[in-house]
Amino acid sequence: MSRYVALLDGGRREEPIEVRQTAPGQFEVRLRGRVHVVDAFRHDYGTLSLIVDTASYTAMLDERDAHVRVRVRDSVYPIEILDEKKLRMRRAAGGFTVEGRQTLAAPMPGRIAKVQVKVGDAVREGQALLVVEAMKMENELRSPKGGRVVEVLVTEGQVVEGNAKLCVVE
């Protein structure tokens, strides 16, 4: 029996799920205290044919890491599935916060492709601040914390060295 947690409504709601494979493509799924018999067949990448108990469904999956958008009939359900270990790690990481003045530095030598903030802008944790282009790839640098931009030390098109100080959030 494998145990998972489905995060629904953008992670605001958790549903524990237990899955036991009974045969190739056949599963018993325990959800909300009920056991459902599921017969699953993958047609191609992202398309599943499901028989859940006695009802037939076709599900289209748009998978991105652990995030999945499931389209059944005319409805789309965003869902994230985590095993117990990943859920514990997510919860532990959520308890740590970055405090004080934080400096963003260039991860490697490159060119500043975009500056998306200016001094004085309020930013939230995870918000994109700058884009550095290096080795024909763009690296989006995000704010490590919520706060205010107190320094922007680069301009678009500027070439920078690795570890160069780019932006400061307080």
C-alpha positions as CSV (number, residue, x, y, z in Angstrom):
1,M,0.0,0.0,0.0
2,S,1.4,3.4,-1.0
3,R,0.3,6.5,0.8
4,Y,0.0,9.9,-0.8
5,V,-1.4,13.3,-0.1
6,A,-3.3,15.2,-2.8
7,L,-3.0,19.0,-2.4
8,L,-6.1,20.7,-3.8
9,D,-7.2,24.3,-4.2
10,G,-3.7,25.5,-4.5
11,G,-2.5,23.6,-1.5
12,R,-5.2,24.9,0.9
13,R,-6.9,21.5,1.1
14,E,-5.2,18.1,1.7
15,E,-6.7,14.7,0.9
16,P,-4.9,11.5,2.1
17,I,-4.9,8.7,-0.5
18,E,-3.9,5.1,-0.2
19,V,-3.2,3.1,-3.4
20,R,-2.7,-0.6,-3.8
21,Q,-2.0,-2.1,-7.2
22,T,-3.9,-5.4,-7.5
23,A,-2.9,-6.3,-11.1
24,P,-1.3,-4.5,-14.0
25,G,-3.4,-1.3,-14.6
26,Q,-5.8,-2.1,-11.7
27,F,-5.8,-0.4,-8.3
28,E,-7.7,-0.1,-5.1
29,V,-7.7,3.5,-4.1
30,R,-8.8,4.5,-0.5
31,L,-10.1,8.1,-0.5
32,R,-12.3,9.7,2.3
33,G,-12.8,6.3,4.0
34,R,-14.1,4.6,0.8
35,V,-12.3,2.1,-1.3
36,H,-12.6,2.6,-5.1
37,V,-11.7,0.0,-7.7
38,V,-9.8,1.8,-10.5
39,D,-8.9,0.3,-13.9
40,A,-6.4,2.7,-15.7
41,F,-5.1,2.5,-19.2
42,R,-2.6,5.1,-20.6
43,H,-3.4,5.8,-24.3
44,D,-0.5,8.1,-24.9
45,Y,1.4,10.7,-23.0
46,G,-1.2,12.6,-20.9
47,T,-4.3,10.7,-21.8
48,L,-5.8,8.1,-19.4
49,S,-8.9,5.9,-19.8
50,L,-10.3,5.2,-16.3
51,I,-13.0,3.0,-14.9
52,V,-13.6,4.1,-11.4
53,D,-16.0,1.6,-9.7
54,T,-18.5,1.4,-12.6
55,A,-18.1,4.9,-14.1
56,S,-16.0,5.5,-17.2
57,Y,-13.8,8.6,-17.6
58,T,-11.2,10.0,-19.9
59,A,-8.7,12.2,-18.2
60,M,-6.2,14.5,-19.9
61,L,-3.1,15.2,-17.8
62,D,-0.9,18.3,-18.0
63,E,2.0,17.3,-15.8
64,R,4.6,19.7,-14.5
65,D,6.8,18.2,-11.8
66,A,4.5,17.1,-9.0
67,H,1.8,19.5,-10.3
68,V,-0.9,18.1,-12.5
69,R,-3.9,19.7,-14.2
70,V,-6.5,17.0,-14.8
71,R,-9.2,17.6,-17.3
72,V,-12.3,15.4,-16.9
73,R,-15.2,16.1,-19.2
74,D,-15.4,19.9,-19.2
75,S,-13.8,20.6,-15.9
76,V,-10.1,21.1,-15.0
77,Y,-8.8,20.1,-11.6
78,P,-5.3,21.4,-10.5
79,I,-3.8,18.8,-8.2
80,E,-0.4,18.1,-6.6
81,I,0.4,14.6,-5.4
82,L,3.1,14.1,-2.8
83,D,4.3,11.0,-1.0
84,E,4.7,11.2,2.8
85,K,8.4,12.0,2.6
86,K,8.0,14.8,0.2
87,L,5.1,16.2,2.2
88,R,7.2,16.2,5.4
89,M,10.1,17.9,3.6
90,R,7.6,20.6,2.2
91,R,6.2,21.2,5.6
92,A,9.7,21.5,7.2
93,A,10.9,23.9,4.5
94,G,7.8,26.1,5.1
95,G,8.9,26.7,8.7
96,F,12.2,28.5,7.6
97,T,12.2,32.1,6.7
98,V,14.9,34.4,5.5
99,E,15.3,37.6,7.5
100,G,17.3,40.8,7.2
101,R,19.0,42.3,4.1
102,Q,19.3,39.7,1.3
103,T,21.6,40.2,-1.7
104,L,21.0,38.4,-5.0
105,A,24.2,37.6,-6.9
106,A,24.8,36.3,-10.4
107,P,25.0,32.5,-10.4
108,M,27.6,32.6,-13.2
109,P,29.1,35.1,-15.7
110,G,26.4,36.4,-18.1
111,R,24.4,39.3,-19.4
112,I,21.4,40.9,-17.7
113,A,18.5,40.2,-20.0
114,K,15.7,41.8,-17.9
115,V,15.4,44.0,-14.8
116,Q,11.9,43.6,-13.5
117,V,12.0,45.8,-10.4
118,K,13.3,49.2,-9.4
119,V,14.4,50.6,-6.0
120,G,11.5,51.0,-3.7
121,D,9.3,48.3,-5.2
122,A,7.5,46.0,-2.8
123,V,8.2,42.4,-3.6
124,R,6.9,39.0,-2.4
125,E,8.9,35.9,-1.7
126,G,9.5,34.1,-5.0
127,Q,8.7,37.0,-7.2
128,A,11.0,37.3,-10.3
129,L,13.4,40.3,-10.0
130,L,16.0,39.8,-12.7
131,V,16.8,37.5,-15.6
132,V,20.4,36.6,-16.3
133,E,21.3,35.1,-19.7
134,A,24.3,32.7,-19.5
135,M,25.4,30.0,-22.0
136,K,22.3,30.8,-24.1
137,M,20.0,30.0,-21.2
138,E,17.9,32.4,-19.1
139,N,18.1,32.2,-15.3
140,E,15.2,33.9,-13.5
141,L,16.4,35.2,-10.1
142,R,13.6,35.4,-7.6
143,S,13.3,37.2,-4.3
144,P,14.3,35.1,-1.3
145,K,11.8,37.0,0.9
146,G,9.0,39.4,0.9
147,G,10.1,43.0,1.4
148,R,11.3,46.1,-0.5
149,V,14.0,46.5,-3.1
150,V,16.6,48.8,-1.7
151,E,19.3,48.5,-4.4
152,V,19.4,47.5,-8.1
153,L,23.1,47.5,-9.1
154,V,22.7,46.5,-12.8
155,T,21.0,47.5,-16.0
156,E,19.6,45.5,-18.9
157,G,22.2,44.5,-21.3
158,Q,25.1,44.8,-18.8
159,V,27.6,42.0,-18.7
160,V,28.4,40.7,-15.2
161,E,30.9,38.3,-13.6
162,G,29.8,35.2,-11.5
163,N,28.8,36.2,-7.9
164,A,28.4,39.8,-8.9
165,K,26.0,41.7,-6.6
166,L,22.8,42.4,-8.6
167,C,20.0,43.4,-6.3
168,V,19.3,43.8,-2.6
169,V,15.9,43.1,-0.8
170,E,15.2,44.2,2.7
